[in-house]
Amino acid sequence: MMELREKGGGKGMAGFKLGVITDEISQDIEDAIRIAKDYGLEGLELRSVEGKQLHRLSGQRVNEIAARIHDAGLRVCGLSTPVFKCNLGNVEETAAHHRMLRRYAELARQFSAPYIRGFSFWADGDWEAAFPRIVRELELVVPVMEEFGTTFVVEADPSVNATNGEKVAALVRSVSSPHVRALYDPGNDLWDPAGERPYPDGYEALRGLMVHMHAKDAVRGPERTDAVAIGRGQVGYSDLLDRLVADGYEGWLVVETHYRLASALSEEQLKRPSGYAFSGGGEAATRECLDSLFELLKPDRLGIS
């Protein structure tokens, strides 16, 4: 893997940092560490480990995982949480997710993670009516983030109210806090019911608001969208990566594979990714994504000497 390590070194000159979401590889943290070291990545983003969402692990196990990642010379670049994938109109569900958020803020402190990824509640079909209520719930996030010294990053997703960058940007601007920012996932735009183009439209909508980035790719057809390796779909990663370099992006670019070579992830697995069934076959697909990404990150292609 020396060639890939060298590519990783070249990548560093671009200014941004590379990571991977661990359960896209395996439910075993050791597998994720091994892949990260093979490819010269700098960070891991945590979602589910050992068949459990992160907030369901024991305190002792969390400490053990944090120590192992630290000892491997890696950083935890974020926590991919299911926070606010719930019904906005259900008071009990919403309260439970605020409690969950606080637990993730505690975990972010334990892992020294700068970002907690969350959403904008299950789509109810009326964005304009839901918007002020979502903003109020996100405003309640701010004091928790201030207390724990971390940042809540809102991600667009086709199953929630903010399905694209334009809608996420509107929420973040309305909350108007440095502790609630945007996560840019251009691949998710290919599932956007409104059809936002991942680049440049999604990027331009979030420019100045995004502090974190996930990378996946897909092909949108007339009947369905199919995930593919990074750079082989319709995101336009070649132009997007050039733009990130030109704009001096210095955050994380985290691979979120979201497809498998010998099987297909179900709609439910894409909507609620977690656990052993989700991770099955993930290592091979993630390696393919990383190989493809590093081709795009060659210094000569990026114009970096």
Backbone torsions as a table, in degrees:
resi	resn	phi	psi	omega
1	MET	NA	11.5	-176.6
2	MET	-59.4	-39.4	-179.6
3	GLU	-58.6	-40.7	-179.4
4	LEU	-70.3	-34.5	176.2
5	ARG	-61.6	-40.2	178.9
6	GLU	-64.5	-38.0	176.7
7	LYS	-64.3	-38.6	177.5
8	GLY	-61.1	-39.1	177.3
9	GLY	-63.4	-41.5	176.9
10	GLY	-62.8	-38.8	178.5
11	LYS	-56.3	-38.9	-178.0
12	GLY	-57.2	-32.0	-179.2
13	MET	-67.4	-17.6	178.6
14	ALA	-71.8	-17.4	176.3
15	GLY	102.6	-26.4	178.8
16	PHE	-100.4	166.7	-171.5
17	LYS	-111.9	147.2	-177.5
18	LEU	-106.6	137.7	174.4
19	GLY	-143.5	-177.2	178.5
20	VAL	-146.8	146.3	174.3
21	ILE	-79.4	125.0	-166.3
22	THR	-64.4	-39.2	-175.6
23	ASP	-79.4	-0.4	167.7
24	GLU	-76.5	-11.2	177.8
25	ILE	-104.6	-52.5	-172.3
26	SER	-169.4	163.0	171.3
27	GLN	-85.3	-6.0	178.1
28	ASP	-95.7	117.8	-177.0
29	ILE	-60.8	-27.7	179.1
30	GLU	-65.2	-36.0	177.0
31	ASP	-64.5	-43.0	179.5
32	ALA	-64.5	-40.8	177.7
33	ILE	-62.2	-43.0	-179.1
34	ARG	-60.9	-46.1	179.4
35	ILE	-64.7	-43.5	179.2
36	ALA	-58.9	-41.9	179.3
37	LYS	-70.2	-39.3	177.7
38	ASP	-56.5	-40.9	-174.3
39	TYR	-97.8	3.1	179.1
40	GLY	68.5	28.8	177.5
41	LEU	-74.1	161.0	-178.1
42	GLU	-102.4	-23.2	-172.5
43	GLY	-144.3	163.2	175.1
44	LEU	-124.8	138.1	172.1
45	GLU	-108.9	132.1	-172.2
46	LEU	-102.9	137.3	176.9
47	ARG	-132.2	-67.4	173.2
48	SER	-128.8	143.1	-177.7
49	VAL	-137.8	134.4	176.8
50	GLU	56.6	37.3	176.2
51	GLY	79.6	6.3	-176.4
52	LYS	-128.8	144.6	168.7
53	GLN	-62.6	149.5	-169.2
54	LEU	-55.9	-38.5	-175.5
55	HIS	-72.0	-7.9	178.6
56	ARG	-96.8	-1.4	176.5
57	LEU	-78.1	152.6	177.8
58	SER	-69.5	156.3	177.8
59	GLY	-59.1	-38.4	179.2
60	GLN	-64.3	-42.6	-179.3
61	ARG	-67.8	-37.0	176.7
62	VAL	-60.0	-45.1	179.3
63	ASN	-62.5	-38.8	179.7
64	GLU	-65.8	-42.6	-180.0
65	ILE	-66.4	-43.0	179.1
66	ALA	-60.1	-42.8	-179.9
67	ALA	-65.5	-39.7	-178.5
68	ARG	-66.0	-42.4	178.9
69	ILE	-64.4	-42.8	178.2
70	HIS	-61.6	-45.5	-179.2
71	ASP	-63.8	-26.3	178.6
72	ALA	-81.0	-1.5	179.3
73	GLY	77.4	23.9	-179.3
74	LEU	-112.7	162.2	176.6
75	ARG	-114.2	151.3	170.5
76	VAL	-89.1	110.4	-172.9
77	CYS	-88.7	-9.9	178.3
78	GLY	177.2	164.8	174.9
79	LEU	-117.1	115.7	178.2
80	SER	-85.5	102.5	-172.9
81	THR	-108.4	161.5	173.5
82	PRO	-90.9	15.2	-175.4
83	VAL	-57.3	129.0	179.7
84	PHE	69.5	20.0	158.7
85	LYS	-90.8	75.5	-178.2
86	CYS	-155.1	178.0	-176.8
87	ASN	-86.1	118.8	-178.4
88	LEU	-59.1	-34.6	-177.6
89	GLY	-82.9	-2.9	-179.4
90	ASN	-99.1	107.8	-174.5
91	VAL	-61.6	-41.8	-178.3
92	GLU	-66.6	-43.7	178.3
93	GLU	-62.3	-44.9	-178.3
94	THR	-63.5	-41.7	177.6
95	ALA	-62.8	-39.7	178.6
96	ALA	-63.3	-36.9	179.6
97	HIS	-73.2	-31.1	172.8
98	HIS	-65.5	-37.5	175.2
99	ARG	-66.2	-40.5	177.2
100	MET	-60.9	-41.2	178.8
101	LEU	-59.1	-42.8	179.6
102	ARG	-62.0	-39.8	177.1
103	ARG	-62.2	-41.5	178.7
104	TYR	-67.4	-31.4	175.1
105	ALA	-65.0	-39.2	174.5
106	GLU	-61.9	-42.8	179.2
107	LEU	-65.4	-39.2	178.4
108	ALA	-59.8	-38.4	176.8
109	ARG	-64.9	-43.5	180.0
110	GLN	-62.4	-39.0	-177.4
111	PHE	-90.9	-2.8	-173.2
112	SER	54.7	41.3	-179.0
113	ALA	-89.1	129.8	-176.5
114	PRO	-77.4	-21.6	-171.5
115	TYR	-133.4	141.9	171.0
116	ILE	-116.4	116.0	-179.9
117	ARG	-83.7	136.2	176.7
118	GLY	-148.8	-174.9	-169.2
119	PHE	-129.1	-161.3	-172.5
120	SER	-132.9	33.8	174.4
121	PHE	73.5	147.1	-179.6
122	TRP	-52.3	138.7	-179.4
123	ALA	-62.0	134.0	178.6
124	ASP	-113.7	5.7	175.5
125	GLY	90.6	-7.6	-178.2
126	ASP	-132.8	86.3	-176.7
127	TRP	-60.5	-44.5	-176.9
128	GLU	-63.1	-40.6	-179.8
129	ALA	-71.0	-36.6	-177.2
130	ALA	-76.1	-26.6	-170.0
131	PHE	-52.1	-54.3	-177.4
132	PRO	-64.2	-31.7	178.3
133	ARG	-70.1	-38.1	176.9
134	ILE	-63.9	-43.8	179.5
135	VAL	-58.9	-42.5	179.4
136	ARG	-61.4	-41.0	179.6
137	GLU	-67.7	-38.7	178.2
138	LEU	-68.4	-31.5	176.3
139	GLU	-64.3	-30.3	177.2
140	LEU	-70.3	-18.1	178.2
141	VAL	-72.2	-31.7	-169.4
142	VAL	-56.8	-51.8	-178.1
143	PRO	-62.9	-30.8	177.0
144	VAL	-67.2	-43.7	178.4
145	MET	-64.8	-39.1	177.1
146	GLU	-62.5	-42.8	-178.4
147	GLU	-61.5	-40.0	-173.8
148	PHE	-100.6	-1.0	174.9
149	GLY	67.9	40.9	178.9
150	THR	-135.5	-179.2	-174.6
151	THR	-129.6	134.4	175.7
152	PHE	-90.7	122.5	-179.0
153	VAL	-111.7	124.1	-176.0
154	VAL	-88.4	129.0	-178.8
155	GLU	-112.0	137.8	172.2
156	ALA	-72.2	144.9	-179.3
157	ASP	-156.5	140.3	-176.4
158	PRO	-66.5	-16.3	-177.2
159	SER	-92.9	-5.8	-177.1
160	VAL	-115.8	179.4	-175.4
161	ASN	-64.2	-45.2	179.0
162	ALA	-88.2	95.5	-173.9
163	THR	-89.9	-5.2	-176.7
164	ASN	-153.8	177.4	-176.9
165	GLY	-63.2	-38.5	-179.9
166	GLU	-59.3	-42.6	-178.9
167	LYS	-72.5	-40.1	175.8
168	VAL	-60.1	-44.2	-179.7
169	ALA	-59.5	-40.4	179.2
170	ALA	-62.6	-41.0	178.5
171	LEU	-64.9	-48.5	-176.4
172	VAL	-63.1	-41.6	178.7
173	ARG	-64.4	-38.1	-178.4
174	SER	-69.2	-36.7	177.3
175	VAL	-69.1	-38.8	173.0
176	SER	53.8	57.1	176.9
177	SER	-140.1	140.0	175.9
178	PRO	-66.1	-10.6	-179.9
179	HIS	-93.6	-1.4	172.7
180	VAL	-129.8	108.7	-177.2
181	ARG	-128.1	-168.8	-174.5
182	ALA	-110.3	144.2	168.4
183	LEU	-106.6	127.4	-179.6
184	TYR	-99.5	115.6	173.7
185	ASP	-122.3	93.3	-175.4
186	PRO	-62.7	-30.8	179.1
187	GLY	-60.9	-35.8	-179.6
188	ASN	-61.8	-27.1	178.8
189	ASP	-61.3	-24.8	-179.2
190	LEU	-74.5	-8.3	171.5
191	TRP	-106.1	-0.2	-175.6
192	ASP	-64.6	122.1	178.3
193	PRO	-58.9	-27.8	-180.0
194	ALA	-83.5	-9.9	175.1
195	GLY	76.7	27.0	177.0
196	GLU	-58.6	135.9	176.0
197	ARG	-75.1	131.2	-177.8
198	PRO	-56.4	-46.3	178.0
199	TYR	-141.4	131.0	9.2
200	PRO	-90.3	-10.7	-168.3
201	ASP	-62.2	-50.6	-179.6
202	GLY	-61.4	-40.9	180.0
203	TYR	-65.2	-46.8	-178.1
204	GLU	-63.0	-36.0	179.4
205	ALA	-61.8	-35.0	-174.1
206	LEU	-101.1	-4.6	-177.9
207	ARG	-58.2	130.3	-177.6
208	GLY	90.7	-13.3	179.6
209	LEU	-114.0	-24.9	-176.7
210	MET	-79.4	135.7	177.0
211	VAL	-124.3	-4.3	-174.9
212	HIS	-150.8	154.0	-174.7
213	MET	-145.4	136.2	168.7
214	HIS	-104.6	150.9	-179.9
215	ALA	-126.3	117.0	168.9
216	LYS	-143.5	169.2	-179.9
217	ASP	-140.6	160.3	-176.8
218	ALA	-163.0	168.0	174.4
219	VAL	-121.2	122.4	-180.0
220	ARG	-94.4	120.0	178.3
221	GLY	-108.8	-178.3	-177.8
222	PRO	-66.3	-27.5	-176.8
223	GLU	-107.6	-30.2	-175.8
224	ARG	-160.7	167.7	176.2
225	THR	-111.1	133.2	-179.9
226	ASP	-118.1	130.6	177.7
227	ALA	-73.7	146.4	178.3
228	VAL	-140.5	175.6	177.8
229	ALA	-65.0	149.7	-179.9
230	ILE	-56.4	129.6	-179.9
231	GLY	93.7	-8.2	-178.5
232	ARG	-108.3	6.4	-178.7
233	GLY	-115.1	-149.2	-171.4
234	GLN	-106.6	7.1	178.2
235	VAL	-63.2	-41.6	-174.3
236	GLY	87.8	49.7	-174.3
237	TYR	-64.6	-31.1	179.7
238	SER	-58.4	-50.0	178.7
239	ASP	-69.5	-37.9	-178.7
240	LEU	-64.9	-44.2	179.9
241	LEU	-65.3	-39.0	174.7
242	ASP	-58.0	-41.4	-178.5
243	ARG	-67.4	-40.4	178.4
244	LEU	-59.6	-41.8	177.7
245	VAL	-65.1	-46.6	-178.2
246	ALA	-61.9	-37.4	-178.2
247	ASP	-84.7	-4.6	177.7
248	GLY	72.3	33.7	177.8
249	TYR	-62.5	129.5	-176.2
250	GLU	-120.9	9.4	179.9
251	GLY	-83.4	-158.1	-179.5
252	TRP	-96.3	142.4	167.0
253	LEU	-116.1	110.9	-169.6
254	VAL	-112.7	121.6	-179.4
255	VAL	-70.7	125.2	174.3
256	GLU	-122.4	88.1	-168.8
257	THR	-48.7	-61.1	173.6
258	HIS	62.6	24.4	168.4
259	TYR	-155.3	167.7	-178.5
260	ARG	-132.2	151.5	-174.9
261	LEU	-76.2	-40.2	-172.3
262	ALA	-109.0	7.5	-179.4
263	SER	-154.1	175.3	178.4
264	ALA	-121.9	131.6	174.7
265	LEU	-69.9	138.5	-179.9
266	SER	-75.8	164.6	176.7
267	GLU	-59.3	-38.5	179.3
268	GLU	-66.8	-38.6	177.9
269	GLN	-66.9	-35.6	176.3
270	LEU	-69.5	-33.3	-178.0
271	LYS	-76.7	-38.0	-178.7
272	ARG	-132.1	70.1	-177.1
273	PRO	-67.4	125.9	-179.6
274	SER	179.3	148.7	167.3
275	GLY	89.9	175.7	-173.1
276	TYR	-64.0	-42.0	-179.0
277	ALA	-62.7	-39.4	177.9
278	PHE	-62.8	-41.4	-173.7
279	SER	-79.5	-15.2	-177.1
280	GLY	-56.4	127.6	-178.1
281	GLY	77.0	7.2	-174.4
282	GLY	-72.6	-31.4	-175.8
283	GLU	-63.3	-47.3	-178.2
284	ALA	-61.9	-43.0	-179.6
285	ALA	-67.4	-37.9	179.3
286	THR	-67.8	-39.4	175.8
287	ARG	-60.4	-42.5	178.1
288	GLU	-60.7	-42.5	178.0
289	CYS	-62.6	-44.1	-178.5
290	LEU	-67.4	-41.0	177.0
291	ASP	-58.7	-45.4	-179.2
292	SER	-66.4	-41.8	179.5
293	LEU	-62.1	-43.5	-178.0
294	PHE	-66.6	-27.7	173.1
295	GLU	-62.5	-40.5	179.5
296	LEU	-71.7	-21.8	-176.3
297	LEU	-96.5	10.1	176.8
298	LYS	-60.3	133.1	-177.3
299	PRO	-54.2	-38.6	-178.4
300	ASP	-67.6	-31.6	177.8
301	ARG	-72.6	-36.1	179.2
302	LEU	-78.9	-9.4	-178.7
303	GLY	77.2	27.3	-179.9
304	ILE	-106.0	126.5	-179.4
305	SER	-94.5	NA	NA
